[in-house]
Amino acid sequence: MTIASFDTFESDFEEDRQVLLEGRAAHSGASGPSFDTVLTRFVRMRLNVRESLGGML
C-alpha cells in the first residue's frame, strides 16, 4: 500500500466513522439526516472506495 493510498484509506475510515455516527443519531430519533439518507451515503461511499482502490478490498 502506498502512502497516497494509505491517506485515502485513513480518510475513508474517518468518513465511515462519521456516517456511522450520523446513522446512530438518525436511528435514535435525533435531528439530522434520515437513516435511509445515511445508509445511501454509506453504500455510495463504499462503492467509491472499491473503485478507487481497483477492487483490492
The first five atom37 places (N, CA, C, CB, O) and aatype in JSON, in Angstrom:
{
  "aatype": [12, 16, 9, 0, 15, 13, 3, 16, 13, 6, 15, 3, 13, 6, 6, 3, 1, 5, 19, 10, 10, 6, 7, 1, 0, 0, 8, 15, 7, 0, 15, 7, 14, 15, 13, 3, 16, 19, 10, 16, 1, 13, 19, 1, 12, 1, 10, 2, 19, 1, 6, 15, 10, 7, 7, 12, 10],
  "atom_mask": [
    [1, 1, 1, 1, 1],
    [1, 1, 1, 1, 1],
    [1, 1, 1, 1, 1],
    [1, 1, 1, 1, 1],
    [1, 1, 1, 1, 1],
    [1, 1, 1, 1, 1],
    [1, 1, 1, 1, 1],
    [1, 1, 1, 1, 1],
    [1, 1, 1, 1, 1],
    [1, 1, 1, 1, 1],
    [1, 1, 1, 1, 1],
    [1, 1, 1, 1, 1],
    [1, 1, 1, 1, 1],
    [1, 1, 1, 1, 1],
    [1, 1, 1, 1, 1],
    [1, 1, 1, 1, 1],
    [1, 1, 1, 1, 1],
    [1, 1, 1, 1, 1],
    [1, 1, 1, 1, 1],
    [1, 1, 1, 1, 1],
    [1, 1, 1, 1, 1],
    [1, 1, 1, 1, 1],
    [1, 1, 1, 0, 1],
    [1, 1, 1, 1, 1],
    [1, 1, 1, 1, 1],
    [1, 1, 1, 1, 1],
    [1, 1, 1, 1, 1],
    [1, 1, 1, 1, 1],
    [1, 1, 1, 0, 1],
    [1, 1, 1, 1, 1],
    [1, 1, 1, 1, 1],
    [1, 1, 1, 0, 1],
    [1, 1, 1, 1, 1],
    [1, 1, 1, 1, 1],
    [1, 1, 1, 1, 1],
    [1, 1, 1, 1, 1],
    [1, 1, 1, 1, 1],
    [1, 1, 1, 1, 1],
    [1, 1, 1, 1, 1],
    [1, 1, 1, 1, 1],
    [1, 1, 1, 1, 1],
    [1, 1, 1, 1, 1],
    [1, 1, 1, 1, 1],
    [1, 1, 1, 1, 1],
    [1, 1, 1, 1, 1],
    [1, 1, 1, 1, 1],
    [1, 1, 1, 1, 1],
    [1, 1, 1, 1, 1],
    [1, 1, 1, 1, 1],
    [1, 1, 1, 1, 1],
    [1, 1, 1, 1, 1],
    [1, 1, 1, 1, 1],
    [1, 1, 1, 1, 1],
    [1, 1, 1, 0, 1],
    [1, 1, 1, 0, 1],
    [1, 1, 1, 1, 1],
    [1, 1, 1, 1, 1]
  ],
  "atom_positions": [
    [[0.86, -1.17, 0.0], [0.0, 0.0, 0.0], [0.9, 1.23, 0.0], [-0.97, 0.0, 1.23], [1.8, 1.35, 0.83]],
    [[0.66, 2.13, -0.93], [1.47, 3.35, -0.99], [0.99, 4.35, 0.05], [1.42, 3.97, -2.4], [-0.09, 4.21, 0.62]],
    [[1.8, 5.37, 0.27], [1.42, 6.41, 1.23], [0.15, 7.11, 0.79], [2.55, 7.44, 1.41], [-0.72, 7.39, 1.61]],
    [[0.03, 7.38, -0.51], [-1.18, 8.04, -1.02], [-2.41, 7.19, -0.77], [-1.04, 8.34, -2.53], [-3.45, 7.71, -0.35]],
    [[-2.32, 5.87, -1.02], [-3.48, 5.02, -0.79], [-3.76, 4.86, 0.7], [-3.27, 3.65, -1.44], [-4.91, 4.7, 1.1]],
    [[-2.71, 4.91, 1.54], [-2.93, 4.86, 2.98], [-3.68, 6.1, 3.45], [-1.6, 4.73, 3.73], [-4.59, 6.01, 4.27]],
    [[-3.3, 7.28, 2.92], [-4.0, 8.52, 3.26], [-5.46, 8.43, 2.84], [-3.33, 9.73, 2.59], [-6.35, 8.88, 3.56]],
    [[-5.71, 7.85, 1.67], [-7.09, 7.67, 1.2], [-7.83, 6.73, 2.13], [-7.11, 7.13, -0.25], [-8.98, 6.99, 2.49]],
    [[-7.18, 5.64, 2.53], [-7.79, 4.68, 3.44], [-8.12, 5.35, 4.77], [-6.87, 3.48, 3.67], [-9.21, 5.15, 5.31]],
    [[-7.18, 6.15, 5.29], [-7.39, 6.83, 6.56], [-8.56, 7.81, 6.45], [-6.11, 7.58, 6.99], [-9.39, 7.89, 7.36]],
    [[-8.62, 8.54, 5.35], [-9.71, 9.48, 5.12], [-11.04, 8.74, 5.02], [-9.44, 10.3, 3.84], [-12.04, 9.19, 5.58]],
    [[-11.05, 7.61, 4.3], [-12.28, 6.82, 4.16], [-12.72, 6.27, 5.5], [-12.07, 5.68, 3.16], [-13.92, 6.2, 5.78]],
    [[-11.77, 5.87, 6.35], [-12.1, 5.37, 7.67], [-12.8, 6.46, 8.48], [-10.84, 4.88, 8.41], [-13.79, 6.19, 9.16]],
    [[-12.3, 7.69, 8.41], [-12.92, 8.8, 9.13], [-14.32, 9.07, 8.59], [-12.05, 10.08, 9.02], [-15.24, 9.33, 9.36]],
    [[-14.49, 9.0, 7.26], [-15.82, 9.17, 6.67], [-16.75, 8.07, 7.15], [-15.74, 9.17, 5.13], [-17.91, 8.34, 7.48]],
    [[-16.27, 6.82, 7.2], [-17.08, 5.71, 7.71], [-17.55, 6.01, 9.13], [-16.28, 4.39, 7.69], [-18.72, 5.8, 9.46]],
    [[-16.64, 6.49, 9.95], [-16.96, 6.79, 11.34], [-18.04, 7.86, 11.42], [-15.7, 7.23, 12.11], [-18.98, 7.74, 12.2]],
    [[-17.9, 8.91, 10.61], [-18.88, 9.99, 10.62], [-20.25, 9.5, 10.16], [-18.41, 11.15, 9.73], [-21.28, 9.84, 10.75]],
    [[-20.26, 8.69, 9.1], [-21.52, 8.17, 8.58], [-22.19, 7.27, 9.62], [-21.29, 7.39, 7.27], [-23.41, 7.33, 9.79]],
    [[-21.41, 6.44, 10.3], [-21.99, 5.58, 11.34], [-22.56, 6.39, 12.49], [-20.94, 4.6, 11.86], [-23.62, 6.06, 13.02]],
    [[-21.86, 7.45, 12.88], [-22.38, 8.32, 13.94], [-23.68, 8.98, 13.51], [-21.34, 9.38, 14.32], [-24.62, 9.08, 14.3]],
    [[-23.73, 9.44, 12.26], [-24.96, 10.04, 11.75], [-26.08, 9.01, 11.72], [-24.73, 10.63, 10.34], [-27.23, 9.32, 12.02]],
    [[-25.74, 7.78, 11.34], [-26.74, 6.71, 11.29], [-27.32, 6.42, 12.66], [0.0, 0.0, 0.0], [-28.52, 6.23, 12.81]],
    [[-26.46, 6.37, 13.65], [-26.94, 6.15, 15.02], [-27.85, 7.28, 15.48], [-25.76, 6.0, 16.0], [-28.88, 7.05, 16.1]],
    [[-27.45, 8.51, 15.16], [-28.27, 9.67, 15.54], [-29.62, 9.62, 14.84], [-27.54, 10.98, 15.21], [-30.65, 9.89, 15.45]],
    [[-29.62, 9.27, 13.55], [-30.87, 9.2, 12.79], [-31.76, 8.09, 13.34], [-30.58, 8.96, 11.29], [-32.97, 8.26, 13.44]],
    [[-31.16, 6.96, 13.69], [-31.92, 5.83, 14.2], [-32.5, 6.12, 15.59], [-31.04, 4.57, 14.25], [-33.56, 5.61, 15.94]],
    [[-31.8, 6.92, 16.36], [-32.26, 7.22, 17.72], [-33.32, 8.31, 17.75], [-31.09, 7.62, 18.58], [-33.86, 8.62, 18.81]],
    [[-33.62, 8.9, 16.59], [-34.64, 9.94, 16.54], [-34.09, 11.34, 16.72], [0.0, 0.0, 0.0], [-34.87, 12.3, 16.74]],
    [[-32.79, 11.49, 16.85], [-32.19, 12.82, 16.97], [-32.35, 13.56, 15.64], [-30.68, 12.73, 17.37], [-32.55, 12.94, 14.6]],
    [[-32.27, 14.88, 15.7], [-32.39, 15.64, 14.46], [-31.17, 15.41, 13.58], [-32.56, 17.15, 14.77], [-30.08, 15.14, 14.08]],
    [[-31.37, 15.5, 12.3], [-30.29, 15.28, 11.34], [-30.81, 14.48, 10.17], [0.0, 0.0, 0.0], [-32.03, 14.35, 10.0]],
    [[-29.92, 13.95, 9.35], [-30.36, 13.2, 8.17], [-31.08, 11.92, 8.57], [-29.17, 12.88, 7.26], [-30.82, 11.35, 9.64]],
    [[-31.99, 11.47, 7.7], [-32.72, 10.23, 7.99], [-31.79, 9.03, 7.88], [-33.91, 10.08, 7.03], [-30.71, 9.1, 7.29]],
    [[-32.24, 7.93, 8.45], [-31.44, 6.7, 8.4], [-31.22, 6.26, 6.95], [-32.13, 5.58, 9.2], [-30.12, 5.84, 6.6]],
    [[-32.27, 6.37, 6.11], [-32.14, 5.99, 4.7], [-31.1, 6.84, 3.99], [-33.48, 6.13, 4.0], [-30.33, 6.34, 3.17]],
    [[-31.08, 8.14, 4.3], [-30.09, 9.04, 3.69], [-28.69, 8.64, 4.09], [-30.36, 10.5, 4.1], [-27.78, 8.6, 3.26]],
    [[-28.5, 8.34, 5.36], [-27.19, 7.95, 5.86], [-26.77, 6.61, 5.25], [-27.19, 7.86, 7.4], [-25.61, 6.45, 4.85]],
    [[-27.68, 5.67, 5.18], [-27.36, 4.36, 4.61], [-26.98, 4.5, 3.13], [-28.56, 3.4, 4.76], [-26.02, 3.88, 2.68]],
    [[-27.73, 5.3, 2.39], [-27.42, 5.53, 0.98], [-26.04, 6.15, 0.82], [-28.47, 6.43, 0.34], [-25.28, 5.75, -0.05]],
    [[-25.73, 7.12, 1.67], [-24.43, 7.78, 1.62], [-23.31, 6.78, 1.91], [-24.37, 8.96, 2.62], [-22.26, 6.79, 1.26]],
    [[-23.53, 5.91, 2.89], [-22.52, 4.92, 3.26], [-22.26, 3.94, 2.11], [-22.96, 4.15, 4.51], [-21.11, 3.66, 1.77]],
    [[-23.33, 3.43, 1.51], [-23.18, 2.48, 0.4], [-22.48, 3.14, -0.77], [-24.56, 1.93, -0.04], [-21.58, 2.54, -1.37]],
    [[-22.87, 4.35, -1.11], [-22.23, 5.07, -2.21], [-20.75, 5.29, -1.94], [-22.93, 6.42, -2.45], [-19.91, 5.12, -2.82]],
    [[-20.42, 5.66, -0.7], [-19.03, 5.9, -0.33], [-18.21, 4.61, -0.45], [-18.95, 6.46, 1.11], [-17.1, 4.64, -0.97]],
    [[-18.75, 3.49, 0.03], [-18.01, 2.22, -0.04], [-17.78, 1.8, -1.49], [-18.77, 1.12, 0.71], [-16.71, 1.28, -1.81]],
    [[-18.76, 2.03, -2.36], [-18.57, 1.71, -3.78], [-17.47, 2.57, -4.38], [-19.89, 1.91, -4.56], [-16.67, 2.09, -5.18]],
    [[-17.42, 3.84, -4.0], [-16.37, 4.74, -4.49], [-15.0, 4.28, -4.02], [-16.63, 6.18, -4.04], [-14.03, 4.36, -4.77]],
    [[-14.91, 3.8, -2.79], [-13.64, 3.32, -2.25], [-13.18, 2.1, -3.04], [-13.76, 2.98, -0.75], [-12.01, 2.0, -3.42]],
    [[-14.09, 1.18, -3.29], [-13.73, -0.03, -4.06], [-13.21, 0.35, -5.44], [-14.94, -0.97, -4.18], [-12.22, -0.2, -5.91]],
    [[-13.9, 1.3, -6.1], [-13.47, 1.73, -7.43], [-12.11, 2.41, -7.37], [-14.5, 2.67, -8.05], [-11.26, 2.17, -8.23]],
    [[-11.88, 3.25, -6.37], [-10.62, 3.98, -6.29], [-9.44, 3.06, -5.98], [-10.72, 5.08, -5.23], [-8.31, 3.36, -6.36]],
    [[-9.69, 1.95, -5.29], [-8.62, 1.01, -4.98], [-8.51, -0.1, -6.03], [-8.85, 0.4, -3.61], [-7.69, -1.01, -5.9]],
    [[-9.33, -0.02, -7.04], [-9.25, -1.01, -8.12], [-9.67, -2.4, -7.71], [0.0, 0.0, 0.0], [-9.13, -3.38, -8.21]],
    [[-10.63, -2.51, -6.81], [-11.12, -3.81, -6.39], [-10.2, -4.56, -5.45], [0.0, 0.0, 0.0], [-10.31, -5.78, -5.31]],
    [[-9.29, -3.85, -4.79], [-8.35, -4.51, -3.88], [-9.0, -4.9, -2.55], [-7.17, -3.6, -3.61], [-8.39, -5.65, -1.79]],
    [[-10.19, -4.42, -2.26], [-10.84, -4.73, -0.98], [-11.46, -6.11, -1.0], [-11.9, -3.69, -0.64], [-12.05, -6.54, 0.0]]
  ]
}
